[in-house]
Amino acid sequence: MAKSDKKLTSVKIDEELWDEFKIFCVKYKFSFQKLSERAIDMYLKDEAMRKTFHNHKIETQEKN
């Protein structure tokens, strides 16, 4: 895929979730771009995965 075939987007993500993800990215040499492209591809092609995404609840710690 050529660079010109990419769509620039922006999303707001829970800060604690993002911080934890960044640590994993360094540890496993992964990126948000790879995750988002693969997740979208799986979402579009795999009905079971789509249902998993729809039913997944994110647990976050309450902030005082």
C-alpha positions as CSV (number, residue, x, y, z in Angstrom):
1,M,0.0,0.0,0.0
2,A,1.5,3.3,-1.1
3,K,1.8,6.2,1.4
4,S,-0.8,8.2,-0.7
5,D,-3.3,5.3,-0.1
6,K,-3.4,6.1,3.6
7,K,-6.1,8.1,5.4
8,L,-5.1,10.3,8.3
9,T,-7.4,10.1,11.2
10,S,-7.5,11.1,14.9
11,V,-9.2,9.4,17.8
12,K,-9.4,10.1,21.5
13,I,-8.4,7.2,23.7
14,D,-8.5,6.7,27.5
15,E,-5.1,8.0,28.8
16,E,-4.4,5.0,31.0
17,L,-5.2,2.6,28.2
18,W,-3.0,4.5,25.8
19,D,-0.1,4.6,28.3
20,E,-0.3,0.8,28.8
21,F,-0.5,0.3,25.0
22,K,2.6,2.4,24.4
23,I,4.6,0.2,26.8
24,F,3.5,-2.9,24.9
25,C,4.4,-1.3,21.6
26,V,8.0,-0.8,22.6
27,K,8.2,-4.2,24.2
28,Y,6.8,-6.1,21.2
29,K,7.9,-3.7,18.4
30,F,4.3,-3.0,17.4
31,S,2.4,0.2,16.5
32,F,-1.1,1.7,16.7
33,Q,-1.2,1.8,12.9
34,K,-0.6,-1.9,12.7
35,L,-3.2,-2.6,15.4
36,S,-5.8,-0.3,13.9
37,E,-5.4,-1.6,10.3
38,R,-5.5,-5.2,11.4
39,A,-8.4,-4.7,13.7
40,I,-10.4,-3.0,11.0
41,D,-9.5,-5.8,8.5
42,M,-10.6,-8.4,11.1
43,Y,-13.8,-6.5,11.9
44,L,-14.8,-6.4,8.2
45,K,-13.9,-10.0,7.4
46,D,-14.7,-12.0,10.6
47,E,-18.2,-12.0,11.9
48,A,-17.2,-13.7,15.2
49,M,-14.5,-11.0,15.8
50,R,-17.0,-8.3,14.9
51,K,-19.4,-9.7,17.6
52,T,-16.5,-9.8,20.0
53,F,-15.7,-6.2,19.4
54,H,-19.3,-5.2,19.8
55,N,-19.7,-7.1,23.1
56,H,-16.4,-6.2,24.7
57,K,-16.5,-3.8,27.7
58,I,-13.4,-1.9,28.7
59,E,-12.7,-1.9,32.4
60,T,-11.0,1.3,33.5
61,Q,-10.0,2.4,37.0
62,E,-12.1,5.1,38.5
63,K,-10.2,8.4,38.8
64,N,-10.5,10.2,42.2
